[in-house]
């Protein structure tokens, strides 16, 4: 099980690898942010606490959960209104959704490993350098 990525001192979440978004052809999709939210809800057992931990508004988190609940024939979370904290659990299907997504992600990463390694080997060591195109556009 993958743990949510904690932000660094500047609040950025850095990841290495592929970002997979699965589109279903009718506008619905699942992606890394939705899965990370579900994993954080599982850890926090609360949509509000998960939203805070991820640095997003409660409304945004709730809308993403609602989008997932309506995208599939089964709900991804079970809420218990009125509880203070620990008011949300993932359903069996919510757990399965995370598992299936992570399997897709792992298979994709394995399939792309050689190409990604070749690209990584060609990365500039000067991470903060301005691209030449930007320098060329600056007035002299």
Buried (B, 14 or more C-beta within 10 A) or exposed (E): EEEBEEEEEEEEEEEEEBEBEBEEEEEEEBBBBBBBBBBBBBBBBBBBBBBBBBEBEBEEBBEBBEBBBEBBEEBBBEBEEEEEEEBBBBBEBBBEBBEBBBEEBBEBBEEEEEEBEEEEEEEEEEEEEEEEEEEEEEEE
